[in-house]
Amino acid sequence: MSNSEKIIKKRIKLKKKYLQLIEDAYNLRQTDHALSDFSEYKATKVLYKINKLGFVVHNSEVQVH
C-alpha cells in the first residue's frame, strides 16, 4: 500500500469521526451546551487534520504527474 493510499484511508476515517462529532454536538445542543461546544471543538480539530491530509495528497499527486 502506497503512502497516498494510507493517507486517503486515514482521511476517510477522520471524515467519519468528524461527522459523528458534529452529529453529537447537534444532538447535545438542547441538553448540554458545554458538551456540545466541546464536541464542536474536537470536530474543528479533526477537520483541520482532514484539510492538512488533503493538502498533502493533492500536492503529492501533482508532483507525480
N, C-alpha and C positions, 0 to 999 in steps of 0.2 A: 504494500500500500504506500503510495507516494505521500509526500508531505501535504500536498494540496488536498488530497482525499481526506487525510486526517483532520485538516483544518475545516473542511466543509462539514464533516461529520460532527465535529465539536461545535460548529456554528449552528447546525440543526438542533443539537441537544440544548444549546443555550437559548435558541428561539422558543423551544418548548417550555423551558424554565421561565423565560420572560413572560410568555403568555399566561402561565399558571400564576405567576406573581401579580400580574395585572388583574387577572380574574379575582384572586384573593383580595386584593386591595379594593376592588369594586364591591365585592360582597361584604367586606368589613366596614365599608364607609358609613353605613347606617348604625352599626352597633358599637364599633370601637375605632374612633378616629386615629388614635395613636398607632394602633397596629396597622391600620390602613396606610397611614403615612410611611411607616417603616417598610411595608411591603412595596410601596411605590418607590421608595429609596433604593431598595435592593433591586427592583426591576430596572431602575435607571442605571445602576452599576452593571447589570447584565447586558443591557442594551449597548453600553459603552464598549464592552468586550466584543459583542457581536459586530459592531461597526469597525473595531480595530482589526478583527479577523477578516472581515470583508475587504478592508483596505489591503491587507497582506496578500490575500488570494488574488485580488484584482491586479495588483502590481506584479505578482509573480507570473500571472498568465500573460500580461502584456510583454514582459521580458522574454518569455519562452517563444512567443510568436514572432 
